[in-house]
Structure formats: structure tokens, C-alpha cells
């Protein structure tokens, strides 16, 4: 990830101030998930009422950006909910994630980037790939976006927030395991190429 100074510069350009109590949200539209935007807006407002700030981090521009903006419009507590508006590289997004306390992660790459910077998360599962990654990383808090209630998601978020240190330990252990496995796969591939 980029340095904290670079991250601060990005956030200053975006006009965003991140507090120590910021929860990141990375979402996408999913037609099969009825009322997803409305449910997430309710959860965002609930988090603000709990004393958190919310940062929406769109990955795929412009689609995710439009969706995040629409979600922010539905929220009552707009002054505590910010949206990243520009496109950023992986390292920059990781820098932003490093400033967050927790991530609600729907996009597969948001799960991966958060794991790299050891950011605890709640999975918003819409796809088997995301489910597999969440399982592999030992993330125990998640909901199925096609079938969840706001209470269930709030419950999962509270559980993650109450166990942040433990979640970080599990995440670090499983991310290191994945890194080792990736190195192994690369060396196997290189061996095969050299035969």
C-alpha cells in the first residue's frame, strides 16, 4: 500500500476526512438482490447513529460510483457519509482501506485488498467466488445479499466490531497462508516452464 502521507493527499483531494471510527463499504449493483440499496442505506444510518462515519469506496467506475451515490442520497445522515469519486490503483485503495476500522465488502477485489492490509470485514456475498474467498480467509461475519434482513447485517457488523483484534489475527494468519500458497504455485509453474 501507499504511504499514509499519500493516502492523506488523496483524501484531501476528495475533500474527505477520515476519523478513527470510519467504516468502509464497497458495493455493486446486483439485480437479484431486492431492495439492496434501501437496506444498506438503513444500515449506514444506523452505523452513523452508533457513532461511526461511513466511507463508500466504489471500485468499478462509473457503475459502482453511480450506485454508491444513489445509496448515499437515500441516507438521512448525509453529513457523515462520504463517497470516493475518482478511480484509484490497487495500492491506493489499500492505503484508503488501511485508514478504516471495518469494511463491508461485496466486490471480490475489495475482500482481497482489505485482507492484504489486515482490515477486518463483513462479507456481502453475491457470488460463489466471493463466498470462497471469505471462507478461505476465515471471515466469520457475512450475509447473502439476495436474502438478508437489516437486523442480520447490523448483527454481523456489531459482532465484527466487538472482536476486531481477534479478526485481525485470523485474517493475518490466513492471508500469510495464501501468500505462501501463491509463492508455491509460482515456483511450480516456473519449474514446469523450465522442464
C-alpha positions, -999 to +999 in steps of 0.1 A: +000+000+000+010+036-004+023+057+025-001+074+049+010+108+036+000+098+000-033+085+013-039+118+032-033+137-001-058+115-020-084+121+007-077+158+008-083+160-030-115+141-025-125+165+003-129+136+027-118+135+064-115+100+078-120+096+115-107+067+136-142+054+135-147+051+098-164+020+083-157+014+046-183+000+022-175-014-012-207-024-031-220-030-066-255-033-080-270-068-080-303-070-097-313-103-079-309-086-045-343-069-040-341-036-021-304-039-015-297-001-018-325+007+007-314-019+032-278-006+030-289+030+034-308+019+066-276+002+079-254+032+070-278+055+090-277+030+119-239+030+119-238+068+120-262+067+149-238+043+166-211+070+163-193+058+131-185+076+099-192+058+066-170+058+035-183+044+003-155+031-019-166+023-055-143+000-074-157-001-109-162+034-124-187+047-133-212+019-124-203+014-088-198+051-083-234+059-095-247+031-073-228+044-043-240+080-049-276+068-052-272+049-019-257+080-002-288+100-014-311+076+004-293+081+038-306+106+064-272+113+079-256+126+047-230+147+066-213+116+080-214+096+048-187+102+021-181+087-013-148+083-032-153+098-066-122+090-086-106+059-099-076+046-080-049+019-083-049-012-061-021+003-039-040+035-034-072+017-025-053-004+000-040+029+015-075+041+019-086+008+034-058+010+059-075+041+074-108+022+080-119+003+111-140-023+093-151-030+057-184-042+044-171-059+013-191-071-018-166-068-046-141-097-047-111-074-050-122-053-021-120-085+000-085-092-013-072-057-007-087-055+028-070-088+036-036-075+024-038-046+048-054-067+076-087-049+077-115-069+093-146-072+072-182-083+069-188-101+036-217-092+014-220-124-006-234-123-042-212-147-060-196-181-052-161-166-058-166-141-030-180-168-007-150-190-014-126-161-006-144-152+026-143-188+037-106-191+028-097-160+048-117-173+079-141-143+078-170-154+101-193-124+095-212-122+063-247-121+048-261-133+015-272-101-004-301-119-020-315-129+013-308-109+044-325-085+068-311-052+080-311-066+115-290-096+104-264-073+088-263-050+118-258-080+140-228-092+119-213-057+119-216-055+157-200-089+161-171-080+139-166-046+157-167-063+191-139-088+180-117-066+158-084-078+174-092-114+171-105-109+135-071-093+126-052-122+140-072-147+120-070-126+088-032-122+091-027-159+096-049-169+066-035-141+043+000-153+051-010-189+043-025-177+009+008-158+002+028-189+008+005-209-014+008-183-042+046-184-040+044-222-041+022-221-072+045-196-089+076-218-083+057-249-095+047-230-127+084-219-132+096-254-127+072-267-153+083-240-177+119-249-172+114-286-180 
